[in-house]
Amino acid sequence: MTISNHELKIGALAAAVFTLSCAQGPVCKELSKCGGSPVGRWAQKPLQEDPLYCQEMVNRPPLAEYLRNQPVPVARTRLPESTNLDWCLSLVLTPDEAGPVKGHQYWWENLPYIGGLVTYGEDGSFRIDFGRQGDVKRYYSRTCLSQYGHEADCPKFAERLKAANEGAGEYFGFTCHDNAEKGGCDCEFHIAEANALFGRFSVDGGTLTHFPASPIGDFSQASMCVQGDTMQLSGLNNSYLWDRQGLRSMELVRVICDDGKQGAGEFGIDCGPSCPTAACPE
């Protein structure tokens, strides 16, 4: 099963609507490859404006607790032994980042990329800054809660979730209520993730190659088409764009900081992070 969300729209909380279709071959159609120069500041076209955007729905289960922080096995070494752990292990909540345990897994997947800013410099450097937002629902059984010392009061449990995440702020808006049928708590919360990447790039015709500076990043290639103030990017040969899992193609528009109007990537008229010479009025 694959998705192609060229018709994806985003609401106030960046809720994504994916168009489902059974298909063979490439997950997303590769966009134009006309070449051009990527140098400049670019902003992701808002999803509510129906841009060319395609993201694959990747089903990736959360990493088992016993595999977390394990060194990567090398040849002729034993793999970590599996252990019997339940899915709600480490539901221990503490706001202290230096505390012994802050281990609950707020697992999620398939959030859309929004509000992206991309800069390609004349010196061959690049930087991308994206956000990912969405709503997540989780069910916590009564056994799971009581096993780790949480009471039957779901609103109180929501307050503990909120207090445990006040530092980073990546997870917020916790609400929990009783599940009358199964017992336990049905909880909802919001996610806001920052996603950045920087390094060097090169251009060969219509192919744009990225070389991330991060040691954990892999180089990636994209098909590119720059026409006027619009740029289309697709993962080359159906690969992931910028090596971001699930992301296949995206349409961006040039950030113009002196046109007297608020455009994509700006927080006000000719101001914001993409227009560093002009501060937005408070």
C-alpha positions in Angstrom: 0.0 0.0 0.0 1.4 3.4 -1.0 0.2 7.0 -0.7 0.7 10.0 -2.9 -0.4 13.1 -1.2 -0.2 15.8 -3.9 -3.7 16.8 -2.7 -2.5 16.9 1.0 -4.0 19.8 2.9 -3.0 21.0 6.4 -5.2 22.4 9.1 -4.4 24.5 12.1 -2.6 21.6 13.8 -1.0 20.4 10.6 -3.3 17.3 10.3 -2.4 15.5 7.1 -4.9 13.8 4.8 -3.3 11.2 2.6 -4.8 9.9 -0.7 -4.5 6.1 -0.6 -4.0 4.0 -3.7 -2.7 0.6 -4.5 0.0 0.9 -7.1 3.1 -0.8 -8.5 6.3 1.0 -9.5 7.6 4.3 -8.0 5.8 5.4 -4.9 5.7 9.0 -6.1 6.0 10.4 -9.6 9.4 12.1 -10.0 9.0 15.8 -10.8 10.7 17.8 -13.5 14.4 17.7 -14.0 15.1 20.8 -16.0 18.2 21.9 -14.0 19.0 25.5 -13.1 20.7 27.1 -10.2 19.4 26.4 -6.6 21.4 29.2 -5.0 19.2 31.3 -2.8 16.7 31.1 0.0 13.7 28.9 -0.6 10.5 28.2 1.4 8.3 25.2 1.3 5.0 26.1 -0.4 2.2 25.8 2.2 0.4 22.5 2.0 -3.0 24.2 2.0 -2.2 25.8 -1.3 -2.0 22.3 -3.0 1.7 22.3 -3.9 3.5 19.4 -5.5 4.3 17.3 -2.5 4.5 13.6 -2.0 5.3 11.6 1.1 5.2 7.9 1.5 3.5 6.4 4.5 6.3 4.4 6.1 5.2 1.9 8.8 8.1 1.6 11.1 7.6 0.1 14.6 9.3 1.7 17.6 12.7 0.5 18.5 12.5 -2.2 21.2 13.6 -0.9 24.6 16.5 -3.4 24.9 18.0 -2.2 21.7 18.1 1.5 22.7 21.6 3.0 23.1 23.2 -0.3 22.1 26.4 -0.2 20.0 26.0 -1.2 16.4 27.1 -4.9 16.1 30.1 -5.4 13.9 31.1 -8.6 12.0 31.6 -11.7 14.2 30.0 -10.2 17.2 26.8 -11.4 18.9 23.6 -9.4 18.5 22.0 -8.1 21.7 19.8 -10.7 23.3 16.1 -10.2 23.1 14.3 -9.7 26.5 10.7 -10.0 27.5 9.5 -6.5 27.8 5.9 -5.2 27.6 5.1 -2.3 25.4 4.6 0.2 28.2 8.0 -0.4 29.9 9.6 2.7 31.4 6.4 4.6 31.8 8.3 6.5 34.5 7.8 10.2 34.3 10.2 12.8 35.7 10.8 16.4 34.6 14.5 16.1 35.5 16.5 15.5 32.4 19.4 14.4 34.6 17.2 11.9 36.5 17.9 8.2 36.3 14.8 7.4 34.2 12.8 9.5 31.7 12.1 6.6 29.5 8.6 6.7 28.1 8.5 6.2 24.3 6.3 8.7 22.6 6.4 6.8 19.4 4.9 8.2 16.2 5.4 8.1 12.5 4.3 9.7 9.2 4.0 13.3 10.2 4.2 15.7 7.2 7.0 18.2 6.8 5.8 21.8 7.0 7.2 25.3 7.1 10.5 24.3 5.4 13.3 26.7 4.8 16.1 25.8 2.5 19.2 27.8 1.7 21.8 27.0 -1.0 24.8 29.3 -0.8 27.1 30.5 -3.5 30.0 28.9 -1.6 28.5 25.4 -2.1 26.9 25.1 1.4 23.3 24.2 2.1 21.0 24.1 5.1 17.5 22.9 5.5 15.1 23.6 8.5 11.8 21.9 8.6 9.1 21.3 11.2 6.9 18.2 11.6 3.6 18.5 13.5 0.7 16.3 14.2 -1.7 14.8 16.7 -1.1 11.5 18.3 -3.5 9.2 20.2 -2.4 6.5 22.6 -4.2 4.0 24.8 -2.7 3.1 28.2 -4.1 0.0 29.8 -5.0 -0.1 33.5 -2.4 -2.8 34.0 0.3 -0.7 32.3 -0.5 2.3 34.5 -0.7 0.5 37.8 2.5 -1.4 37.1 4.4 1.8 37.2 2.6 3.5 40.1 0.1 5.6 38.3 -3.4 6.0 39.7 -6.7 5.4 37.9 -7.3 9.1 37.5 -6.8 9.8 33.8 -6.8 13.6 34.1 -4.1 13.3 36.8 -2.1 11.1 34.5 -2.3 13.7 31.8 -0.9 16.3 34.2 2.0 14.0 34.9 2.7 13.6 31.1 2.6 17.4 30.8 4.9 18.0 33.7 7.4 15.4 32.4 7.7 17.2 29.1 7.8 20.9 30.1 11.5 21.1 29.4 11.9 20.2 25.7 8.3 21.1 24.7 8.4 18.6 21.8 5.3 16.9 23.2 2.4 19.1 24.5 -1.3 19.5 24.8 -1.9 16.3 26.8 -5.5 15.2 27.5 -6.6 11.8 28.9 -10.0 10.4 29.7 -11.3 7.0 30.8 -11.9 4.2 28.4 -15.3 2.9 29.5 -15.0 -0.3 27.5 -11.5 -1.5 28.2 -10.5 0.5 31.3 -7.3 2.5 31.3 -6.8 5.9 29.7 -7.2 7.2 26.1 -4.7 10.0 25.7 -4.1 12.6 23.0 -1.2 15.0 22.6 0.5 17.1 20.0 4.0 16.8 18.5 6.2 19.6 17.2 9.6 18.3 15.9 12.4 20.5 14.5 14.3 18.9 11.7 17.6 20.4 10.4 20.4 19.3 8.1 23.4 21.1 6.7 26.5 20.4 4.6 27.8 20.8 1.0 26.1 20.4 -2.3 27.0 20.1 -6.0 25.0 20.4 -9.2 25.4 18.4 -12.4 22.7 19.4 -14.9 19.4 18.5 -13.3 20.9 16.4 -10.5 21.5 18.0 -7.1 23.8 16.1 -4.7 23.9 16.7 -1.0 26.8 15.9 1.3 25.7 16.3 4.9 28.2 17.5 7.5 26.7 15.2 10.2 28.5 11.9 10.6 25.2 10.1 10.8 23.9 11.6 7.5 24.3 9.9 4.1 24.7 11.7 0.9 21.6 12.0 -1.2 20.7 13.0 -4.8 17.7 14.9 -6.1 16.1 15.7 -9.4 15.9 19.5 -9.7 14.0 22.0 -11.8 14.3 25.7 -11.2 12.0 27.9 -13.2 11.9 31.6 -12.1 11.0 31.7 -8.4 9.9 28.1 -8.2 12.0 25.0 -7.5 10.8 21.4 -7.7 12.9 18.6 -6.0 12.4 14.9 -6.1 14.5 12.1 -4.7 16.5 10.8 -7.6 15.4 7.4 -8.9 12.7 7.2 -6.3 15.0 7.7 -3.4 14.2 9.8 -0.3 14.6 13.5 -0.7 17.4 14.7 1.6 17.5 11.1 2.9 14.4 12.0 5.0 12.5 8.7 5.3 9.2 8.8 3.5 9.8 12.2 1.8 9.8 11.9 -2.0 9.2 15.3 -3.6 8.5 18.9 -2.7 7.8 22.3 -4.4 9.5 25.4 -3.0 9.3 29.1 -3.8 12.0 31.7 -3.6 12.0 33.9 -0.5 11.9 37.5 -1.7 12.5 39.9 1.2 11.9 43.3 -0.6 8.6 42.9 -2.5 6.5 44.6 0.2 4.2 41.6 0.9 4.3 38.6 3.1 5.3 35.5 1.2 6.2 31.9 2.0 8.8 31.6 4.7 8.1 35.0 6.1 6.4 35.7 9.5 5.3 39.2 8.4 5.9 41.6 5.5 9.5 41.0 4.4 10.6 39.8 7.8 11.3 36.6 9.7 14.0 34.0 9.9 14.4 33.9 6.1 14.8 37.7 6.0 17.5 38.3 8.7 17.9 42.0 7.9 14.3 42.8 8.9 12.9 42.1 12.3 9.1 41.5 12.5 7.2 44.0 14.7 6.2 42.6 18.0 
